[in-house]
């Protein structure tokens, strides 16, 4: 479960940094907000690098929790 959470957080970090570096100023904020929805509502008011930091922290945590819970429930259902 821990490995899945860490992997999801790192995948989110890589995706957020890739979006930040390759998309234009207008588009990257929109992509980050939709990538982390609904947790992005917590950092929606941020701009610039603060938006990236909020996405990495809050969105990465969201992805980690979802991956950990999916791993837990799928692991429990696969056992006898």
Secondary structure, DSSP 8 states (H G I E B T S, - for coil): -HHHHHHHHHHHHHHHHHHHHHS-HHHHHHHHHHHTTTGGGGSTT--THHHHHHIIIIIHHHHHHHHHHHHHHHHHHH--
